[in-house]
Amino acid sequence: MKRLLWWLIAGTKGGVNRARVIKAMHDRPYNANQLSEVLGLDYKTIKHHLKVLSDNGMITSVGGGYGTMYFLSSVMEGNYALFEEIWEKIGNKLK
């Protein structure tokens, strides 16, 4: 899990935005449009990051279409402290 989080956050170009999505969803679930508004990112950009996070087991979704709600997966919830540790080490350098 540690390697996967390092790759998703620090090892790829969109890592900062993926970290922002994870941090936002730690507080509550969102749909893609809500995330777009909260994070100030384009809807298509959010959809891309949601797909990457979903494909890697970091988030899950409920529902379909426009109203699909996204949640942190139980695996991500269980490793959130690890995510925070990684983000503390690299977050300020990547902004």
Backbone as XML, in Angstrom:
<?xml version="1.0"?>
<chain id="A" units="angstrom">
  <residue number="1" name="MET">
    <atom name="N" x="0.821" y="-1.196" z="0.000"/>
    <atom name="CA" x="0.000" y="0.000" z="0.000"/>
    <atom name="C" x="0.864" y="1.258" z="0.000"/>
  </residue>
  <residue number="2" name="LYS">
    <atom name="N" x="1.946" y="1.224" z="0.757"/>
    <atom name="CA" x="2.819" y="2.394" z="0.837"/>
    <atom name="C" x="3.385" y="2.733" z="-0.546"/>
  </residue>
  <residue number="3" name="ARG">
    <atom name="N" x="3.830" y="1.730" z="-1.267"/>
    <atom name="CA" x="4.377" y="1.958" z="-2.615"/>
    <atom name="C" x="3.318" y="2.506" z="-3.552"/>
  </residue>
  <residue number="4" name="LEU">
    <atom name="N" x="2.118" y="1.965" z="-3.468"/>
    <atom name="CA" x="1.034" y="2.425" z="-4.329"/>
    <atom name="C" x="0.708" y="3.887" z="-4.044"/>
  </residue>
  <residue number="5" name="LEU">
    <atom name="N" x="0.612" y="4.253" z="-2.781"/>
    <atom name="CA" x="0.331" y="5.650" z="-2.438"/>
    <atom name="C" x="1.453" y="6.579" z="-2.890"/>
  </residue>
  <residue number="6" name="TRP">
    <atom name="N" x="2.700" y="6.156" z="-2.710"/>
    <atom name="CA" x="3.817" y="6.981" z="-3.190"/>
    <atom name="C" x="3.700" y="7.200" z="-4.689"/>
  </residue>
  <residue number="7" name="TRP">
    <atom name="N" x="3.394" y="6.138" z="-5.421"/>
    <atom name="CA" x="3.280" y="6.265" z="-6.876"/>
    <atom name="C" x="2.114" y="7.167" z="-7.256"/>
  </residue>
  <residue number="8" name="LEU">
    <atom name="N" x="0.942" y="6.979" z="-6.631"/>
    <atom name="CA" x="-0.250" y="7.760" z="-6.971"/>
    <atom name="C" x="-0.088" y="9.245" z="-6.648"/>
  </residue>
  <residue number="9" name="ILE">
    <atom name="N" x="0.681" y="9.556" z="-5.607"/>
    <atom name="CA" x="0.800" y="10.945" z="-5.174"/>
    <atom name="C" x="2.080" y="11.610" z="-5.687"/>
  </residue>
  <residue number="10" name="ALA">
    <atom name="N" x="3.203" y="10.935" z="-5.544"/>
    <atom name="CA" x="4.484" y="11.561" z="-5.885"/>
    <atom name="C" x="5.045" y="11.107" z="-7.218"/>
  </residue>
  <residue number="11" name="GLY">
    <atom name="N" x="4.627" y="9.961" z="-7.681"/>
    <atom name="CA" x="5.257" y="9.391" z="-8.864"/>
    <atom name="C" x="4.606" y="9.742" z="-10.179"/>
  </residue>
  <residue number="12" name="THR">
    <atom name="N" x="3.515" y="10.472" z="-10.148"/>
    <atom name="CA" x="2.806" y="10.806" z="-11.383"/>
    <atom name="C" x="2.455" y="12.286" z="-11.405"/>
  </residue>
  <residue number="13" name="LYS">
    <atom name="N" x="2.229" y="12.776" z="-12.592"/>
    <atom name="CA" x="1.984" y="14.197" z="-12.795"/>
    <atom name="C" x="0.763" y="14.725" z="-12.026"/>
  </residue>
  <residue number="14" name="GLY">
    <atom name="N" x="-0.298" y="13.952" z="-11.967"/>
    <atom name="CA" x="-1.523" y="14.408" z="-11.317"/>
    <atom name="C" x="-1.610" y="14.089" z="-9.835"/>
  </residue>
  <residue number="15" name="GLY">
    <atom name="N" x="-0.501" y="13.726" z="-9.226"/>
    <atom name="CA" x="-0.509" y="13.289" z="-7.842"/>
    <atom name="C" x="-1.056" y="14.298" z="-6.851"/>
  </residue>
  <residue number="16" name="VAL">
    <atom name="N" x="-0.739" y="15.556" z="-7.051"/>
    <atom name="CA" x="-1.220" y="16.588" z="-6.127"/>
    <atom name="C" x="-2.743" y="16.642" z="-6.157"/>
  </residue>
  <residue number="17" name="ASN">
    <atom name="N" x="-3.321" y="16.608" z="-7.345"/>
    <atom name="CA" x="-4.780" y="16.650" z="-7.442"/>
    <atom name="C" x="-5.418" y="15.383" z="-6.884"/>
  </residue>
  <residue number="18" name="ARG">
    <atom name="N" x="-4.786" y="14.234" z="-7.091"/>
    <atom name="CA" x="-5.317" y="13.004" z="-6.507"/>
    <atom name="C" x="-5.272" y="13.079" z="-4.976"/>
  </residue>
  <residue number="19" name="ALA">
    <atom name="N" x="-4.206" y="13.638" z="-4.434"/>
    <atom name="CA" x="-4.115" y="13.812" z="-2.982"/>
    <atom name="C" x="-5.209" y="14.753" z="-2.487"/>
  </residue>
  <residue number="20" name="ARG">
    <atom name="N" x="-5.485" y="15.798" z="-3.227"/>
    <atom name="CA" x="-6.547" y="16.734" z="-2.843"/>
    <atom name="C" x="-7.907" y="16.053" z="-2.849"/>
  </residue>
  <residue number="21" name="VAL">
    <atom name="N" x="-8.135" y="15.173" z="-3.817"/>
    <atom name="CA" x="-9.393" y="14.418" z="-3.881"/>
    <atom name="C" x="-9.506" y="13.515" z="-2.655"/>
  </residue>
  <residue number="22" name="ILE">
    <atom name="N" x="-8.442" y="12.802" z="-2.337"/>
    <atom name="CA" x="-8.451" y="11.905" z="-1.169"/>
    <atom name="C" x="-8.727" y="12.698" z="0.105"/>
  </residue>
  <residue number="23" name="LYS">
    <atom name="N" x="-8.047" y="13.841" z="0.261"/>
    <atom name="CA" x="-8.248" y="14.663" z="1.460"/>
    <atom name="C" x="-9.693" y="15.152" z="1.555"/>
  </residue>
  <residue number="24" name="ALA">
    <atom name="N" x="-10.273" y="15.572" z="0.443"/>
    <atom name="CA" x="-11.659" y="16.052" z="0.448"/>
    <atom name="C" x="-12.621" y="14.930" z="0.822"/>
  </residue>
  <residue number="25" name="MET">
    <atom name="N" x="-12.402" y="13.752" z="0.275"/>
    <atom name="CA" x="-13.309" y="12.638" z="0.526"/>
    <atom name="C" x="-13.128" y="12.038" z="1.918"/>
  </residue>
  <residue number="26" name="HIS">
    <atom name="N" x="-12.076" y="12.410" z="2.596"/>
    <atom name="CA" x="-11.902" y="11.940" z="3.972"/>
    <atom name="C" x="-12.984" y="12.543" z="4.869"/>
  </residue>
  <residue number="27" name="ASP">
    <atom name="N" x="-13.437" y="13.740" z="4.528"/>
    <atom name="CA" x="-14.456" y="14.423" z="5.321"/>
    <atom name="C" x="-15.866" y="13.952" z="4.999"/>
  </residue>
  <residue number="28" name="ARG">
    <atom name="N" x="-16.122" y="13.679" z="3.698"/>
    <atom name="CA" x="-17.469" y="13.288" z="3.277"/>
    <atom name="C" x="-17.435" y="12.792" z="1.840"/>
  </residue>
  <residue number="29" name="PRO">
    <atom name="N" x="-18.466" y="12.066" z="1.415"/>
    <atom name="CA" x="-18.519" y="11.630" z="0.012"/>
    <atom name="C" x="-18.933" y="12.784" z="-0.896"/>
  </residue>
  <residue number="30" name="TYR">
    <atom name="N" x="-18.551" y="12.689" z="-2.152"/>
    <atom name="CA" x="-18.891" y="13.700" z="-3.151"/>
    <atom name="C" x="-19.243" y="13.021" z="-4.458"/>
  </residue>
  <residue number="31" name="ASN">
    <atom name="N" x="-19.986" y="13.756" z="-5.310"/>
    <atom name="CA" x="-20.070" y="13.339" z="-6.704"/>
    <atom name="C" x="-19.035" y="14.153" z="-7.473"/>
  </residue>
  <residue number="32" name="ALA">
    <atom name="N" x="-18.828" y="13.819" z="-8.731"/>
    <atom name="CA" x="-17.757" y="14.458" z="-9.503"/>
    <atom name="C" x="-17.963" y="15.965" z="-9.628"/>
  </residue>
  <residue number="33" name="ASN">
    <atom name="N" x="-19.202" y="16.396" z="-9.824"/>
    <atom name="CA" x="-19.469" y="17.826" z="-9.968"/>
    <atom name="C" x="-19.159" y="18.578" z="-8.676"/>
  </residue>
  <residue number="34" name="GLN">
    <atom name="N" x="-19.538" y="18.007" z="-7.552"/>
    <atom name="CA" x="-19.250" y="18.647" z="-6.261"/>
    <atom name="C" x="-17.749" y="18.759" z="-6.031"/>
  </residue>
  <residue number="35" name="LEU">
    <atom name="N" x="-17.014" y="17.693" z="-6.348"/>
    <atom name="CA" x="-15.552" y="17.742" z="-6.212"/>
    <atom name="C" x="-14.955" y="18.811" z="-7.111"/>
  </residue>
  <residue number="36" name="SER">
    <atom name="N" x="-15.478" y="18.907" z="-8.320"/>
    <atom name="CA" x="-14.999" y="19.918" z="-9.260"/>
    <atom name="C" x="-15.136" y="21.313" z="-8.665"/>
  </residue>
  <residue number="37" name="GLU">
    <atom name="N" x="-16.279" y="21.581" z="-8.059"/>
    <atom name="CA" x="-16.519" y="22.893" z="-7.453"/>
    <atom name="C" x="-15.643" y="23.119" z="-6.214"/>
  </residue>
  <residue number="38" name="VAL">
    <atom name="N" x="-15.585" y="22.128" z="-5.344"/>
    <atom name="CA" x="-14.835" y="22.264" z="-4.087"/>
    <atom name="C" x="-13.339" y="22.445" z="-4.343"/>
  </residue>
  <residue number="39" name="LEU">
    <atom name="N" x="-12.808" y="21.704" z="-5.313"/>
    <atom name="CA" x="-11.368" y="21.744" z="-5.576"/>
    <atom name="C" x="-10.976" y="22.742" z="-6.669"/>
  </residue>
  <residue number="40" name="GLY">
    <atom name="N" x="-11.954" y="23.329" z="-7.327"/>
    <atom name="CA" x="-11.658" y="24.310" z="-8.372"/>
    <atom name="C" x="-10.973" y="23.703" z="-9.587"/>
  </residue>
  <residue number="41" name="LEU">
    <atom name="N" x="-11.368" y="22.468" z="-9.920"/>
    <atom name="CA" x="-10.780" y="21.774" z="-11.063"/>
    <atom name="C" x="-11.856" y="21.478" z="-12.096"/>
  </residue>
  <residue number="42" name="ASP">
    <atom name="N" x="-11.437" y="21.324" z="-13.332"/>
    <atom name="CA" x="-12.330" y="20.991" z="-14.426"/>
    <atom name="C" x="-12.995" y="19.638" z="-14.165"/>
  </residue>
  <residue number="43" name="TYR">
    <atom name="N" x="-14.254" y="19.505" z="-14.554"/>
    <atom name="CA" x="-15.018" y="18.273" z="-14.344"/>
    <atom name="C" x="-14.319" y="17.072" z="-14.978"/>
  </residue>
  <residue number="44" name="LYS">
    <atom name="N" x="-13.811" y="17.227" z="-16.188"/>
    <atom name="CA" x="-13.131" y="16.111" z="-16.866"/>
    <atom name="C" x="-11.848" y="15.716" z="-16.130"/>
  </residue>
  <residue number="45" name="THR">
    <atom name="N" x="-11.163" y="16.684" z="-15.560"/>
    <atom name="CA" x="-9.964" y="16.402" z="-14.768"/>
    <atom name="C" x="-10.337" y="15.574" z="-13.541"/>
  </residue>
  <residue number="46" name="ILE">
    <atom name="N" x="-11.408" y="15.967" z="-12.875"/>
    <atom name="CA" x="-11.878" y="15.224" z="-11.699"/>
    <atom name="C" x="-12.242" y="13.800" z="-12.099"/>
  </residue>
  <residue number="47" name="LYS">
    <atom name="N" x="-12.981" y="13.645" z="-13.195"/>
    <atom name="CA" x="-13.382" y="12.311" z="-13.644"/>
    <atom name="C" x="-12.159" y="11.436" z="-13.907"/>
  </residue>
  <residue number="48" name="HIS">
    <atom name="N" x="-11.121" y="12.005" z="-14.500"/>
    <atom name="CA" x="-9.889" y="11.255" z="-14.759"/>
    <atom name="C" x="-9.271" y="10.768" z="-13.444"/>
  </residue>
  <residue number="49" name="HIS">
    <atom name="N" x="-9.145" y="11.668" z="-12.475"/>
    <atom name="CA" x="-8.528" y="11.306" z="-11.201"/>
    <atom name="C" x="-9.388" y="10.302" z="-10.424"/>
  </residue>
  <residue number="50" name="LEU">
    <atom name="N" x="-10.700" y="10.432" z="-10.516"/>
    <atom name="CA" x="-11.578" y="9.461" z="-9.868"/>
    <atom name="C" x="-11.381" y="8.076" z="-10.479"/>
  </residue>
  <residue number="51" name="LYS">
    <atom name="N" x="-11.204" y="8.016" z="-11.793"/>
    <atom name="CA" x="-10.978" y="6.724" z="-12.451"/>
    <atom name="C" x="-9.652" y="6.115" z="-11.994"/>
  </residue>
  <residue number="52" name="VAL">
    <atom name="N" x="-8.596" y="6.915" z="-11.959"/>
    <atom name="CA" x="-7.289" y="6.411" z="-11.513"/>
    <atom name="C" x="-7.376" y="5.898" z="-10.074"/>
  </residue>
  <residue number="53" name="LEU">
    <atom name="N" x="-8.006" y="6.671" z="-9.211"/>
    <atom name="CA" x="-8.132" y="6.260" z="-7.809"/>
    <atom name="C" x="-9.000" y="5.012" z="-7.668"/>
  </residue>
  <residue number="54" name="SER">
    <atom name="N" x="-10.065" y="4.941" z="-8.438"/>
    <atom name="CA" x="-10.939" y="3.775" z="-8.410"/>
    <atom name="C" x="-10.228" y="2.535" z="-8.940"/>
  </residue>
  <residue number="55" name="ASP">
    <atom name="N" x="-9.535" y="2.679" z="-10.061"/>
    <atom name="CA" x="-8.803" y="1.556" z="-10.656"/>
    <atom name="C" x="-7.749" y="0.994" z="-9.706"/>
  </residue>
  <residue number="56" name="ASN">
    <atom name="N" x="-7.265" y="1.823" z="-8.790"/>
    <atom name="CA" x="-6.228" y="1.403" z="-7.845"/>
    <atom name="C" x="-6.782" y="1.094" z="-6.451"/>
  </residue>
  <residue number="57" name="GLY">
    <atom name="N" x="-8.106" y="1.006" z="-6.330"/>
    <atom name="CA" x="-8.733" y="0.589" z="-5.088"/>
    <atom name="C" x="-8.742" y="1.609" z="-3.964"/>
  </residue>
  <residue number="58" name="MET">
    <atom name="N" x="-8.512" y="2.876" z="-4.289"/>
    <atom name="CA" x="-8.476" y="3.906" z="-3.262"/>
    <atom name="C" x="-9.862" y="4.451" z="-2.941"/>
  </residue>
  <residue number="59" name="ILE">
    <atom name="N" x="-10.771" y="4.394" z="-3.922"/>
    <atom name="CA" x="-12.130" y="4.889" z="-3.718"/>
    <atom name="C" x="-13.127" y="3.871" z="-4.256"/>
  </residue>
  <residue number="60" name="THR">
    <atom name="N" x="-14.360" y="4.001" z="-3.806"/>
    <atom name="CA" x="-15.464" y="3.193" z="-4.310"/>
    <atom name="C" x="-16.582" y="4.155" z="-4.702"/>
  </residue>
  <residue number="61" name="SER">
    <atom name="N" x="-17.544" y="3.649" z="-5.442"/>
    <atom name="CA" x="-18.651" y="4.498" z="-5.857"/>
    <atom name="C" x="-19.974" y="3.787" z="-5.631"/>
  </residue>
  <residue number="62" name="VAL">
    <atom name="N" x="-21.023" y="4.595" z="-5.485"/>
    <atom name="CA" x="-22.379" y="4.100" z="-5.325"/>
    <atom name="C" x="-23.257" y="4.893" z="-6.275"/>
  </residue>
  <residue number="63" name="GLY">
    <atom name="N" x="-24.135" y="4.197" z="-6.968"/>
    <atom name="CA" x="-25.029" y="4.863" z="-7.903"/>
    <atom name="C" x="-24.443" y="4.852" z="-9.300"/>
  </residue>
  <residue number="64" name="GLY">
    <atom name="N" x="-25.075" y="5.606" z="-10.160"/>
    <atom name="CA" x="-24.614" y="5.645" z="-11.538"/>
    <atom name="C" x="-24.864" y="6.993" z="-12.176"/>
  </residue>
  <residue number="65" name="GLY">
    <atom name="N" x="-24.216" y="7.188" z="-13.310"/>
    <atom name="CA" x="-24.390" y="8.427" z="-14.057"/>
    <atom name="C" x="-23.899" y="9.640" z="-13.304"/>
  </residue>
  <residue number="66" name="TYR">
    <atom name="N" x="-24.589" y="10.751" z="-13.555"/>
    <atom name="CA" x="-24.193" y="12.033" z="-12.992"/>
    <atom name="C" x="-24.201" y="12.036" z="-11.467"/>
  </residue>
  <residue number="67" name="GLY">
    <atom name="N" x="-25.113" y="11.260" z="-10.866"/>
    <atom name="CA" x="-25.260" y="11.275" z="-9.409"/>
    <atom name="C" x="-24.379" y="10.292" z="-8.669"/>
  </residue>
  <residue number="68" name="THR">
    <atom name="N" x="-23.452" y="9.647" z="-9.354"/>
    <atom name="CA" x="-22.573" y="8.687" z="-8.691"/>
    <atom name="C" x="-21.834" y="9.369" z="-7.538"/>
  </residue>
  <residue number="69" name="MET">
    <atom name="N" x="-21.916" y="8.748" z="-6.368"/>
    <atom name="CA" x="-21.219" y="9.279" z="-5.205"/>
    <atom name="C" x="-19.956" y="8.464" z="-4.980"/>
  </residue>
  <residue number="70" name="TYR">
    <atom name="N" x="-18.882" y="9.149" z="-4.644"/>
    <atom name="CA" x="-17.578" y="8.518" z="-4.427"/>
    <atom name="C" x="-17.201" y="8.607" z="-2.956"/>
  </residue>
  <residue number="71" name="PHE">
    <atom name="N" x="-16.668" y="7.503" z="-2.448"/>
    <atom name="CA" x="-16.252" y="7.368" z="-1.049"/>
    <atom name="C" x="-14.835" y="6.821" z="-1.019"/>
  </residue>
  <residue number="72" name="LEU">
    <atom name="N" x="-14.103" y="7.088" z="0.050"/>
    <atom name="CA" x="-12.832" y="6.397" z="0.241"/>
    <atom name="C" x="-13.135" y="4.920" z="0.466"/>
  </residue>
  <residue number="73" name="SER">
    <atom name="N" x="-12.325" y="4.062" z="-0.104"/>
    <atom name="CA" x="-12.499" y="2.624" z="0.116"/>
    <atom name="C" x="-12.114" y="2.286" z="1.548"/>
  </residue>
  <residue number="74" name="SER">
    <atom name="N" x="-12.539" y="1.125" z="2.008"/>
    <atom name="CA" x="-12.173" y="0.711" z="3.365"/>
    <atom name="C" x="-10.657" y="0.548" z="3.489"/>
  </residue>
  <residue number="75" name="VAL">
    <atom name="N" x="-10.011" y="0.133" z="2.401"/>
    <atom name="CA" x="-8.540" y="0.011" z="2.396"/>
    <atom name="C" x="-7.899" y="1.386" z="2.582"/>
  </residue>
  <residue number="76" name="MET">
    <atom name="N" x="-8.409" y="2.378" z="1.857"/>
    <atom name="CA" x="-7.851" y="3.734" z="1.977"/>
    <atom name="C" x="-8.139" y="4.307" z="3.359"/>
  </residue>
  <residue number="77" name="GLU">
    <atom name="N" x="-9.334" y="4.095" z="3.858"/>
    <atom name="CA" x="-9.669" y="4.579" z="5.207"/>
    <atom name="C" x="-8.720" y="3.975" z="6.238"/>
  </residue>
  <residue number="78" name="GLY">
    <atom name="N" x="-8.426" y="2.679" z="6.081"/>
    <atom name="CA" x="-7.540" y="2.002" z="7.011"/>
    <atom name="C" x="-6.089" y="2.444" z="6.916"/>
  </residue>
  <residue number="79" name="ASN">
    <atom name="N" x="-5.739" y="3.045" z="5.773"/>
    <atom name="CA" x="-4.364" y="3.504" z="5.557"/>
    <atom name="C" x="-4.266" y="5.023" z="5.453"/>
  </residue>
  <residue number="80" name="TYR">
    <atom name="N" x="-5.277" y="5.724" z="5.946"/>
    <atom name="CA" x="-5.272" y="7.179" z="5.818"/>
    <atom name="C" x="-4.100" y="7.824" z="6.559"/>
  </residue>
  <residue number="81" name="ALA">
    <atom name="N" x="-3.723" y="7.265" z="7.681"/>
    <atom name="CA" x="-2.567" y="7.804" z="8.420"/>
    <atom name="C" x="-1.296" y="7.702" z="7.571"/>
  </residue>
  <residue number="82" name="LEU">
    <atom name="N" x="-1.163" y="6.631" z="6.826"/>
    <atom name="CA" x="-0.027" y="6.467" z="5.913"/>
    <atom name="C" x="-0.067" y="7.520" z="4.812"/>
  </residue>
  <residue number="83" name="PHE">
    <atom name="N" x="-1.257" y="7.772" z="4.268"/>
    <atom name="CA" x="-1.424" y="8.828" z="3.268"/>
    <atom name="C" x="-0.982" y="10.175" z="3.844"/>
  </residue>
  <residue number="84" name="GLU">
    <atom name="N" x="-1.435" y="10.491" z="5.051"/>
    <atom name="CA" x="-1.066" y="11.770" z="5.674"/>
    <atom name="C" x="0.437" y="11.874" z="5.882"/>
  </residue>
  <residue number="85" name="GLU">
    <atom name="N" x="1.047" y="10.770" z="6.265"/>
    <atom name="CA" x="2.505" y="10.744" z="6.461"/>
    <atom name="C" x="3.232" y="11.055" z="5.145"/>
  </residue>
  <residue number="86" name="ILE">
    <atom name="N" x="2.800" y="10.446" z="4.082"/>
    <atom name="CA" x="3.406" y="10.689" z="2.763"/>
    <atom name="C" x="3.159" y="12.128" z="2.337"/>
  </residue>
  <residue number="87" name="TRP">
    <atom name="N" x="1.940" y="12.606" z="2.518"/>
    <atom name="CA" x="1.602" y="13.966" z="2.105"/>
    <atom name="C" x="2.416" y="14.999" z="2.893"/>
  </residue>
  <residue number="88" name="GLU">
    <atom name="N" x="2.662" y="14.750" z="4.173"/>
    <atom name="CA" x="3.487" y="15.663" z="4.966"/>
    <atom name="C" x="4.901" y="15.745" z="4.413"/>
  </residue>
  <residue number="89" name="LYS">
    <atom name="N" x="5.421" y="14.626" z="3.960"/>
    <atom name="CA" x="6.790" y="14.591" z="3.436"/>
    <atom name="C" x="6.916" y="15.291" z="2.081"/>
  </residue>
  <residue number="90" name="ILE">
    <atom name="N" x="5.899" y="15.206" z="1.255"/>
    <atom name="CA" x="6.048" y="15.716" z="-0.113"/>
    <atom name="C" x="5.072" y="16.803" z="-0.493"/>
  </residue>
  <residue number="91" name="GLY">
    <atom name="N" x="3.999" y="16.967" z="0.265"/>
    <atom name="CA" x="2.921" y="17.902" z="-0.107"/>
    <atom name="C" x="3.396" y="19.309" z="-0.372"/>
  </residue>
  <residue number="92" name="ASN">
    <atom name="N" x="4.175" y="19.869" z="0.494"/>
    <atom name="CA" x="4.628" y="21.250" z="0.319"/>
    <atom name="C" x="5.570" y="21.405" z="-0.862"/>
  </residue>
  <residue number="93" name="LYS">
    <atom name="N" x="6.300" y="20.366" z="-1.191"/>
    <atom name="CA" x="7.239" y="20.425" z="-2.316"/>
    <atom name="C" x="6.538" y="20.361" z="-3.655"/>
  </residue>
  <residue number="94" name="LEU">
    <atom name="N" x="5.331" y="19.737" z="-3.693"/>
    <atom name="CA" x="4.644" y="19.533" z="-4.956"/>
    <atom name="C" x="3.653" y="20.635" z="-5.294"/>
  </residue>
  <residue number="95" name="LYS">
    <atom name="N" x="3.309" y="21.468" z="-4.356"/>
    <atom name="CA" x="2.292" y="22.510" z="-4.592"/>
    <atom name="C" x="2.809" y="23.549" z="-5.552"/>
  </residue>
</chain>
